[in-house]
Amino acid sequence: MQNILKFGFQYINKCSYIRYLFLCAVMSLVGMVSPLVMGEIINHLAENAGEKVLIQNVIAFGFISVLQQGMSVIQSIMEARLNSDAEYRANRGIIEKLYNASYANICNEDPAMLNQKLSNDIGSVVNFCIAFFRDILINIVFIVCIAVILLSQSLWLWLVIFGLVITYIIVYLIGKRKMYEIGLLYKEAQTSFLGKLYGMIFFMKSIRNNGFVKMSFAKQDDEYKQYYATLYNQLSVNNLFYATVNMISLMAQVLLFLIGGKMVLDGKLGIGFLVAILNYFSGLLQSTDYFLSLGQNYQNTLSSYKRLLPYKDLETMVQGEGRVEKIESIGIQEVSFRYPGQRILFQIKREGLERGKIYWLKGKNGVGKTTFMNVLLGLYGNTYGGNFFLNNTNIRELQWDDFVEKKVAIIEQEPYLLAASLKDNMLCKVKDVDYRKKEQEMYELISAFGMDEFIEKQMQGIDTVYNSMSSVMSGGEKQKIAIIRMLLSDADIWLLDEPTSALDVDSTEFFFKELERRKTEHIILMISHEVPRNYDGIIRLENYAQNNGEK
């Protein structure tokens, strides 16, 4: 419990939460006054105390009701804001941890399932934390006040409450472990089911083009059957638990009616006060139900918290504080890499890359060419063997984020576009001081790559907003935008992963001419299955096992 609350409250605004708790406490006290006023109205009617007293009590009751409604609206707004802000901060905090950890820790994760985990589990934990102290405070105050009122009238009334508490403890101890196990299985099944359902939408184009529609729906049906089985088990356990709770509540209600009714008949209790007690009792049942269900809520939240632990406790990549101004060379010494639990993927003994040259990174499929670039970019942190040197500085001594942001431009096999305009996507790596000059150059490159017609067709022209999830834009158009973005950048290192795989012949010809023309200011490393039009050196990346005679 302590760990869950500690995790949740690091993202909850403390000042806002205290104000929220204060409002909830006031609402609870005002709510307790309302039945007493109603009881007074009934007593005065029974005693025929006069019209003036009746009007005064009715006005008081109306004022309290309006006050309750006003505070309820304010409470709902405050609660929604607390939840929204805390969930965003928690999601941002976890995602930031993912960004600051080695990608090797999550490279095998399904993005859709990971998204479901973070969204659902963080929401569950945050909601539990916000409600925990609020509900504990409100319900304890309410139960204590009602217990005092009932105890002042009869010891038997107090014993009913005491019996409920003892029964709750017994039921909770019996059912808590089973609820936790079933809840954990259900959440895992739900995440898997929703993740794959999301995949049906995300990969719709590929599924249809490959003729996998029937196969995919069949697998989705199997996934649903597994999900439904866990849902059925959870509902069975929960319903049994709540059936037991309802029986306890029903028995308590019967006892209260018998004891209170006997006191009215004996003249020991006014009928208005009995009505007030009966109104309180419905609230008392709700408070009792809260504590009876607290164990289940905690177990459900615990399962969500445990699923967040691997991401919450991700080890942050160790980065240096150094920076390099102008990169003239890249040195590679005994660089090797392996994924967790696997053999070494590749090893490069000694290579040197110099400014003003284009290097072709050559190797068979699966040998790790793209992985090699990712290692150089710090995606896997310090989990690689050997050393990279920028000029004479070991890359481990540098701040990777700053190095990648300012010194590297990349073209990926599937280019990433920001959720921004086409113009902003092409100019996002340009320094402010060069913006006007580079903007003009951008239009020249757009024409050279034959993108004028494509941009003219857009509703907002070059200001049209696209992103990488868009399927309207072709792969070739995305690749041209990524190429223009790189050509406009002043980054010292240009990394190209199959940069012309989706380009037409004319665009490919122009691209290599531009590389040759601009290479004097950059170190260019290119992955290509085909022989590039022009290059100055080759780096051969071969499988480590083959290099060392392993089979």
C-alpha positions as CSV (number, residue, x, y, z in Angstrom):
1,M,0.0,0.0,0.0
2,Q,2.7,2.4,1.0
3,N,4.6,2.0,-2.3
4,I,1.4,2.5,-4.4
5,L,0.6,5.7,-2.5
6,K,4.2,6.9,-2.8
7,F,4.1,6.3,-6.6
8,G,0.8,8.0,-7.1
9,F,1.3,11.1,-5.0
10,Q,4.6,12.0,-6.6
11,Y,2.4,13.1,-9.6
12,I,-0.6,14.6,-7.6
13,N,-0.5,18.3,-6.9
14,K,-0.4,18.4,-3.1
15,C,-1.9,21.9,-2.6
16,S,-4.8,21.2,-4.9
17,Y,-5.4,17.8,-3.2
18,I,-5.5,19.4,0.3
19,R,-8.1,21.9,-0.9
20,Y,-10.0,19.1,-2.5
21,L,-9.9,17.1,0.8
22,F,-11.1,20.1,2.7
23,L,-14.1,20.6,0.4
24,C,-15.0,16.9,0.6
25,A,-14.9,17.0,4.5
26,V,-17.2,20.1,4.5
27,M,-19.5,18.4,2.1
28,S,-19.7,15.3,4.4
29,L,-20.5,17.4,7.4
30,V,-23.2,19.4,5.5
31,G,-24.6,16.1,4.3
32,M,-24.9,14.8,7.9
33,V,-26.9,17.9,8.9
34,S,-29.5,17.4,6.2
35,P,-31.2,14.3,7.7
36,L,-31.4,16.0,11.1
37,V,-33.2,19.0,9.7
38,M,-35.6,16.6,7.8
39,G,-36.2,14.8,11.1
40,E,-37.0,18.1,12.8
41,I,-39.5,18.9,10.1
42,I,-41.2,15.5,10.7
43,N,-41.2,16.0,14.4
44,H,-42.8,19.5,14.1
45,L,-45.5,18.1,11.8
46,A,-46.2,15.3,14.2
47,E,-46.4,17.7,17.1
48,N,-48.3,20.4,15.1
49,A,-45.8,23.0,16.3
50,G,-47.0,25.7,13.9
51,E,-46.5,27.1,10.4
52,K,-43.7,29.5,11.3
53,V,-41.4,26.8,12.6
54,L,-42.2,24.6,9.6
55,I,-41.3,27.4,7.2
56,Q,-38.0,28.0,9.0
57,N,-37.0,24.4,8.9
58,V,-38.0,24.0,5.2
59,I,-35.9,27.1,4.3
60,A,-33.0,25.6,6.2
61,F,-33.4,22.3,4.4
62,G,-33.6,24.0,1.0
63,F,-30.5,26.1,1.7
64,I,-28.5,23.0,2.8
65,S,-29.7,21.1,-0.4
66,V,-28.6,24.0,-2.7
67,L,-25.3,24.3,-0.9
68,Q,-24.7,20.6,-1.3
69,Q,-25.4,20.7,-5.0
70,G,-23.1,23.7,-5.5
71,M,-20.2,22.1,-3.6
72,S,-20.8,18.8,-5.6
73,V,-20.3,20.7,-8.9
74,I,-17.1,22.3,-7.6
75,Q,-15.9,18.9,-6.2
76,S,-16.4,17.2,-9.6
77,I,-14.4,19.8,-11.4
78,M,-11.6,19.7,-8.9
79,E,-11.5,15.9,-9.0
80,A,-11.5,15.8,-12.8
81,R,-8.6,18.3,-12.9
82,L,-6.6,16.3,-10.2
83,N,-7.1,13.1,-12.1
84,S,-6.3,14.5,-15.5
85,D,-3.1,16.3,-14.4
86,A,-1.8,13.4,-12.3
87,E,-2.4,10.8,-15.1
88,Y,-0.6,13.0,-17.6
89,R,2.3,13.6,-15.3
90,A,2.5,9.9,-14.5
91,N,2.3,8.9,-18.2
92,R,4.9,11.5,-19.1
93,G,7.2,10.3,-16.2
94,I,7.1,6.7,-17.3
95,I,7.6,7.5,-20.9
96,E,10.5,9.8,-19.9
97,K,12.0,6.8,-18.1
98,L,11.6,4.7,-21.3
99,Y,13.4,7.4,-23.2
100,N,16.2,7.6,-20.7
101,A,16.8,3.8,-20.5
102,S,18.4,1.4,-22.9
103,Y,16.0,0.5,-25.7
104,A,17.1,-3.1,-25.3
105,N,14.8,-3.3,-22.2
106,I,11.7,-2.7,-24.3
107,C,12.6,-3.6,-27.9
108,N,10.5,-6.8,-27.7
109,E,7.4,-5.0,-26.3
110,D,4.3,-4.7,-28.5
111,P,3.7,-0.9,-28.7
112,A,-0.1,-1.3,-28.6
113,M,0.0,-3.5,-25.5
114,L,2.5,-1.2,-23.9
115,N,0.2,1.7,-24.5
116,Q,-2.7,-0.2,-23.0
117,K,-0.6,-1.0,-19.9
118,L,0.5,2.5,-19.3
119,S,-2.9,4.1,-20.0
120,N,-5.0,1.6,-18.0
121,D,-2.7,0.9,-15.1
122,I,-1.6,4.5,-14.5
123,G,-5.2,5.6,-14.5
124,S,-6.1,2.8,-12.0
125,V,-3.2,3.7,-9.6
126,V,-3.8,7.5,-9.8
127,N,-7.6,7.1,-9.2
128,F,-7.0,4.8,-6.2
129,C,-4.5,7.3,-4.6
130,I,-6.8,10.3,-5.1
131,A,-9.8,8.4,-3.7
132,F,-7.9,6.7,-0.8
133,F,-7.4,9.5,1.7
134,R,-10.6,11.2,0.6
135,D,-12.8,8.2,1.2
136,I,-10.9,7.1,4.3
137,L,-11.4,10.6,5.9
138,I,-15.1,10.9,4.9
139,N,-16.1,7.4,5.8
140,I,-14.3,7.2,9.1
141,V,-15.7,10.6,10.2
142,F,-19.2,9.5,9.1
143,I,-19.0,6.1,10.8
144,V,-17.7,7.5,14.0
145,C,-20.3,10.2,14.2
146,I,-23.1,7.8,13.5
147,A,-21.7,5.3,15.9
148,V,-21.7,8.0,18.7
149,I,-25.3,8.9,17.8
150,L,-26.4,5.3,17.8
151,L,-24.5,4.4,21.0
152,S,-26.1,7.3,22.8
153,Q,-29.5,5.7,22.1
154,S,-28.7,2.0,22.4
155,L,-25.8,-0.4,23.0
156,W,-27.4,-2.8,20.6
157,L,-27.1,-0.3,17.7
158,W,-23.4,0.1,18.4
159,L,-22.9,-3.7,18.5
160,V,-24.4,-3.9,15.0
161,I,-21.7,-1.7,13.7
162,F,-19.0,-3.5,15.6
163,G,-20.3,-6.8,14.2
164,L,-20.1,-5.4,10.6
165,V,-16.5,-4.4,11.1
166,I,-15.5,-7.8,12.4
167,T,-17.3,-9.6,9.6
168,Y,-15.6,-7.3,7.0
169,I,-12.2,-8.4,8.4
170,I,-13.1,-12.0,8.1
171,V,-14.4,-11.7,4.5
172,Y,-11.5,-9.6,3.4
173,L,-8.9,-12.1,4.8
174,I,-10.6,-15.0,3.0
175,G,-11.1,-13.3,-0.3
176,K,-8.1,-11.0,-0.8
177,R,-5.6,-13.5,-2.3
178,K,-8.1,-14.9,-4.7
179,M,-9.2,-11.5,-5.9
180,Y,-5.6,-10.4,-6.5
181,E,-4.8,-13.5,-8.6
182,I,-7.9,-13.3,-10.7
183,G,-7.5,-9.6,-11.1
184,L,-4.0,-9.9,-12.4
185,L,-4.9,-12.6,-14.9
186,Y,-7.8,-10.5,-16.1
187,K,-5.7,-7.4,-16.6
188,E,-3.1,-9.3,-18.6
189,A,-5.8,-10.9,-20.8
190,Q,-7.5,-7.6,-21.3
191,T,-4.3,-5.9,-22.3
192,S,-3.4,-8.6,-24.7
193,F,-6.9,-8.6,-26.2
194,L,-7.2,-4.8,-26.6
195,G,-3.6,-4.6,-27.9
196,K,-4.3,-7.1,-30.7
197,L,-7.6,-5.5,-31.4
198,Y,-5.7,-2.2,-31.9
199,G,-3.3,-4.0,-34.1
200,M,-6.2,-5.1,-36.4
201,I,-6.8,-1.4,-37.0
202,F,-3.2,-0.3,-37.1
203,F,-2.2,-3.0,-39.7
204,M,-5.4,-3.0,-41.6
205,K,-3.8,-2.1,-44.9
206,S,-1.1,-4.8,-44.6
207,I,-3.6,-7.5,-43.4
208,R,-5.9,-6.8,-46.3
209,N,-3.1,-6.6,-48.9
210,N,-1.6,-9.9,-47.8
211,G,-5.0,-11.8,-47.7
212,F,-4.7,-12.3,-43.9
213,V,-8.2,-11.1,-43.1
214,K,-9.8,-14.4,-42.2
215,M,-6.7,-15.6,-40.4
216,S,-6.4,-12.4,-38.4
217,F,-10.1,-12.5,-37.3
218,A,-9.8,-16.1,-36.4
219,K,-6.8,-15.3,-34.1
220,Q,-8.7,-12.3,-32.7
221,D,-11.7,-14.6,-31.9
222,D,-9.3,-17.0,-30.1
223,E,-7.9,-14.1,-28.1
224,Y,-11.4,-13.0,-27.2
225,K,-12.2,-16.5,-25.9
226,Q,-9.2,-16.4,-23.6
227,Y,-10.1,-12.8,-22.5
228,Y,-13.8,-13.8,-21.8
229,A,-12.7,-16.8,-19.7
230,T,-10.7,-14.6,-17.4
231,L,-13.5,-12.1,-17.3
232,Y,-16.0,-14.8,-16.3
233,N,-13.7,-16.0,-13.5
234,Q,-13.2,-12.5,-12.2
235,L,-17.0,-11.8,-12.3
236,S,-17.7,-15.1,-10.5
237,V,-15.2,-14.3,-7.7
238,N,-16.4,-10.7,-7.4
239,N,-20.1,-11.6,-7.4
240,L,-19.5,-14.2,-4.6
241,F,-17.7,-11.6,-2.6
242,Y,-20.4,-9.0,-3.0
243,A,-23.2,-11.5,-2.4
244,T,-21.6,-12.2,1.0
245,V,-21.3,-8.4,1.7
246,N,-25.0,-7.8,0.7
247,M,-26.1,-10.6,3.1
248,I,-24.2,-8.9,5.9
249,S,-25.7,-5.5,5.0
250,L,-29.3,-7.0,4.9
251,M,-28.9,-8.6,8.3
252,A,-27.7,-5.4,9.8
253,Q,-30.6,-3.5,8.2
254,V,-33.1,-5.9,9.7
255,L,-31.6,-5.6,13.1
256,L,-31.6,-1.8,12.9
257,F,-35.3,-1.8,12.0
258,L,-36.2,-4.1,14.9
259,I,-34.2,-2.2,17.5
260,G,-35.2,1.3,16.3
261,G,-38.8,0.4,15.8
262,K,-39.0,-1.1,19.4
263,M,-37.5,2.1,20.8
264,V,-40.2,4.2,19.0
265,L,-43.0,2.0,20.3
266,D,-41.6,2.3,23.8
267,G,-41.4,6.1,23.5
268,K,-37.6,6.2,23.8
269,L,-37.1,7.6,20.3
270,G,-38.9,10.3,18.3
271,I,-40.2,9.3,14.9
272,G,-38.4,12.2,13.2
273,F,-35.1,11.0,14.7
274,L,-35.9,7.4,13.6
275,V,-36.3,8.7,10.0
276,A,-33.0,10.5,10.4
277,I,-31.3,7.3,11.6
278,L,-32.8,5.4,8.7
279,N,-31.4,8.0,6.3
280,Y,-28.0,7.8,8.0
281,F,-28.1,4.0,7.8
282,S,-28.2,4.1,4.0
283,G,-25.1,6.3,4.1
284,L,-23.7,3.9,6.8
285,L,-24.2,1.0,4.4
286,Q,-22.3,2.9,1.7
287,S,-19.4,3.6,4.1
288,T,-19.4,0.0,5.2
289,D,-19.4,-1.2,1.5
290,Y,-16.5,1.1,0.9
291,F,-14.3,-0.6,3.5
292,L,-15.6,-4.0,2.4
293,S,-14.6,-3.3,-1.1
294,L,-11.3,-1.5,-0.2
295,G,-9.5,-4.9,-0.2
296,Q,-10.7,-5.6,-3.7
297,N,-9.9,-2.1,-4.9
298,Y,-6.4,-2.4,-3.4
299,Q,-5.8,-5.8,-4.9
300,N,-6.9,-4.6,-8.4
301,T,-4.6,-1.5,-8.0
302,L,-1.8,-3.7,-6.7
303,S,-1.9,-5.8,-9.9
304,S,-1.8,-2.5,-12.0
305,Y,1.1,-1.2,-9.9
306,K,3.1,-4.5,-10.2
307,R,2.7,-4.3,-14.0
308,L,4.1,-0.8,-13.9
309,L,7.1,-1.8,-11.8
310,P,9.4,-2.9,-14.7
311,Y,9.0,0.5,-16.4
312,K,9.0,2.6,-13.2
313,D,12.3,1.0,-12.1
314,L,14.0,1.1,-15.4
315,E,17.7,1.9,-15.0
316,T,18.6,5.3,-16.4
317,M,21.3,5.2,-19.1
318,V,24.6,6.6,-17.8
319,Q,25.5,9.7,-19.8
320,G,28.5,11.9,-19.6
321,E,28.5,15.7,-19.5
322,G,30.9,16.4,-22.3
323,R,30.2,18.0,-25.6
324,V,32.0,18.2,-28.9
325,E,32.0,21.3,-31.2
326,K,32.9,20.2,-34.7
327,I,33.2,16.4,-35.4
328,E,36.1,15.7,-37.8
329,S,36.3,11.9,-37.3
330,I,34.6,8.8,-35.9
331,G,36.9,6.1,-34.5
332,I,35.6,2.6,-34.0
333,Q,37.6,0.2,-31.7
334,E,36.4,-3.4,-31.0
335,V,32.7,-2.4,-31.0
336,S,30.3,-5.3,-30.5
337,F,26.7,-5.7,-29.4
338,R,24.3,-8.3,-28.2
339,Y,20.6,-8.2,-27.3
340,P,19.7,-9.4,-23.8
341,G,19.9,-13.2,-23.6
342,Q,21.4,-13.6,-27.1
343,R,24.9,-14.1,-28.6
344,I,27.0,-11.3,-29.9
345,L,25.4,-9.9,-33.0
346,F,28.4,-8.2,-34.6
347,Q,31.9,-6.9,-33.9
348,I,34.0,-4.3,-35.7
349,K,37.6,-4.4,-34.7
350,R,39.0,-1.1,-35.9
351,E,37.6,1.5,-38.4
352,G,37.9,5.3,-38.9
353,L,35.5,7.6,-40.6
354,E,36.5,11.1,-41.7
355,R,34.7,14.3,-42.5
356,G,34.2,14.8,-46.3
357,K,33.7,11.1,-47.1
358,I,30.8,8.8,-47.8
359,Y,31.0,5.4,-46.3
360,W,29.0,2.4,-47.3
361,L,28.0,0.1,-44.4
362,K,27.8,-3.2,-46.1
363,G,26.5,-6.6,-44.8
364,K,23.9,-9.3,-45.3
365,N,20.4,-9.1,-43.9
366,G,20.2,-9.6,-40.2
367,V,23.8,-8.9,-39.5
368,G,22.9,-5.8,-37.5
369,K,23.6,-2.8,-39.8
370,T,20.6,-0.8,-38.5
371,T,21.5,-1.9,-34.9
372,F,25.0,-0.6,-35.4
373,M,23.7,2.9,-36.2
374,N,21.3,2.7,-33.2
375,V,24.3,1.8,-31.0
376,L,26.2,4.8,-32.3
377,L,23.1,7.0,-31.6
378,G,23.1,5.8,-27.9
379,L,19.8,4.0,-28.2
380,Y,21.1,1.1,-26.2
381,G,23.1,3.2,-23.8
382,N,26.5,1.7,-22.6
383,T,25.4,-1.9,-23.2
384,Y,27.8,-2.3,-26.2
385,G,31.3,-3.5,-26.1
386,G,34.4,-1.5,-27.3
387,N,34.5,2.2,-27.9
388,F,33.4,4.9,-30.3
389,F,35.5,8.1,-30.5
390,L,34.3,11.4,-31.8
391,N,37.6,13.2,-32.7
392,N,39.6,12.0,-29.7
393,T,36.7,11.9,-27.2
394,N,35.1,8.7,-26.1
395,I,31.4,8.9,-26.9
396,R,30.6,7.5,-23.4
397,E,31.9,10.8,-22.0
398,L,29.3,12.8,-24.0
399,Q,25.7,13.7,-23.3
400,W,24.0,11.5,-25.9
401,D,20.8,13.5,-26.1
402,D,22.7,16.7,-26.9
403,F,24.9,14.9,-29.4
404,V,22.1,13.4,-31.3
405,E,20.0,16.6,-31.3
406,K,22.7,18.9,-32.6
407,K,25.3,16.7,-34.4
408,V,23.3,14.0,-36.1
409,A,20.7,13.9,-38.9
410,I,19.2,10.6,-39.9
411,I,17.1,9.0,-42.7
412,E,15.4,5.9,-41.4
413,Q,14.0,3.0,-43.5
414,E,10.5,4.2,-42.4
415,P,11.0,8.0,-41.9
416,Y,9.5,9.5,-38.9
417,L,7.4,12.7,-39.3
418,L,6.5,15.0,-36.5
419,A,2.9,15.8,-35.9
420,A,3.5,19.2,-37.5
421,S,3.3,20.9,-40.9
422,L,5.2,19.7,-43.9
423,K,7.3,22.9,-43.7
424,D,8.1,22.4,-40.0
425,N,9.1,18.8,-40.7
426,M,11.6,19.8,-43.2
427,L,13.0,22.8,-41.3
428,C,13.0,21.3,-37.7
429,K,16.8,20.6,-37.7
430,V,17.7,24.1,-38.9
431,K,19.2,26.7,-36.6
432,D,17.3,29.9,-36.0
433,V,20.1,32.1,-37.4
434,D,20.0,30.2,-40.7
435,Y,16.2,29.9,-41.0
436,R,15.5,32.4,-43.8
437,K,18.3,31.2,-46.0
438,K,17.4,27.5,-45.4
439,E,13.7,28.2,-46.1
440,Q,14.5,29.4,-49.6
441,E,16.8,26.3,-50.1
442,M,13.9,24.1,-48.9
443,Y,11.7,25.3,-51.8
444,E,14.5,24.7,-54.3
445,L,14.9,21.1,-53.0
446,I,11.1,20.6,-53.1
447,S,11.2,21.4,-56.8
448,A,14.3,19.3,-57.5
449,F,12.6,16.3,-55.9
450,G,9.4,16.8,-57.9
451,M,7.2,17.5,-54.8
452,D,5.6,20.7,-56.1
453,E,2.5,18.9,-57.4
454,F,2.1,16.9,-54.2
455,I,2.2,20.0,-52.0
456,E,-0.2,21.9,-54.2
457,K,-2.8,19.2,-53.9
458,Q,-2.8,19.6,-50.1
459,M,-5.6,21.7,-48.5
460,Q,-3.2,23.9,-46.7
461,G,-0.3,23.5,-49.0
462,I,3.1,23.3,-47.3
463,D,1.4,24.1,-44.0
464,T,-0.6,20.9,-44.1
465,V,-0.1,18.8,-40.9
466,Y,0.9,15.2,-41.3
467,N,2.5,12.6,-39.0
468,S,4.1,9.2,-39.3
469,M,0.8,7.4,-38.6
470,S,-0.8,8.9,-41.7
471,S,-1.4,6.4,-44.5
472,V,-2.3,9.1,-47.1
473,M,1.3,10.0,-47.8
474,S,3.3,7.5,-49.7
475,G,6.6,6.0,-48.5
476,G,8.4,7.9,-51.3
477,E,7.0,11.2,-50.2
478,K,7.9,10.6,-46.6
479,Q,11.4,9.6,-47.6
480,K,11.8,12.8,-49.7
481,I,10.7,14.9,-46.7
482,A,13.3,13.1,-44.5
483,I,16.0,13.6,-47.1
484,I,15.2,17.4,-47.4
485,R,15.3,17.6,-43.6
486,M,18.7,16.1,-43.6
487,L,20.1,18.1,-46.5
488,L,19.0,21.3,-44.8
489,S,20.6,20.4,-41.5
490,D,24.1,21.4,-40.4
491,A,24.7,18.2,-38.5
492,D,28.2,16.9,-38.6
493,I,27.1,13.3,-39.0
494,W,24.6,12.1,-41.6
495,L,23.2,8.5,-41.1
496,L,21.3,7.0,-44.0
497,D,19.4,3.7,-43.7
498,E,18.3,2.6,-47.2
499,P,17.6,6.3,-48.1
500,T,16.6,5.6,-51.7
501,S,14.5,2.5,-51.3
502,A,11.2,4.3,-52.2
503,L,12.6,7.0,-54.6
504,D,12.1,7.2,-58.3
505,V,15.1,7.1,-60.6
506,D,15.4,10.9,-61.1
507,S,15.1,11.7,-57.4
508,T,17.7,9.0,-56.7
509,E,20.1,10.5,-59.2
510,F,19.7,14.0,-57.8
511,F,20.0,12.8,-54.2
512,F,23.5,11.2,-54.8
513,K,24.6,14.3,-56.7
514,E,23.7,16.4,-53.6
515,L,25.5,14.0,-51.3
516,E,28.6,14.3,-53.3
517,R,28.3,18.1,-53.5
518,R,27.7,18.5,-49.7
519,K,29.9,15.8,-48.3
520,T,32.8,18.1,-47.5
521,E,31.0,19.4,-44.4
522,H,29.8,16.0,-43.1
523,I,30.7,12.4,-42.2
524,I,28.2,10.3,-44.1
525,L,27.5,6.7,-43.3
526,M,25.0,4.9,-45.5
527,I,23.3,1.5,-45.3
528,S,22.3,0.2,-48.7
529,H,21.6,-3.3,-50.1
530,E,22.4,-2.0,-53.6
531,V,25.8,-0.5,-54.5
532,P,25.5,3.3,-53.9
533,R,26.1,5.6,-56.9
534,N,29.1,7.1,-55.1
535,Y,31.1,6.3,-51.9
536,D,34.6,6.7,-50.6
537,G,35.0,3.7,-48.3
538,I,33.4,0.5,-47.2
539,I,32.8,-0.8,-43.7
540,R,32.0,-4.5,-43.8
541,L,29.7,-5.6,-41.1
542,E,29.7,-9.4,-40.8
543,N,28.1,-11.8,-38.3
544,Y,30.2,-12.2,-35.2
545,A,29.8,-16.0,-35.2
546,Q,31.0,-16.2,-38.8
547,N,34.0,-14.0,-38.1
548,N,35.0,-16.2,-35.2
549,G,34.4,-19.5,-37.0
550,E,31.3,-20.4,-34.9
551,K,28.4,-22.4,-36.2
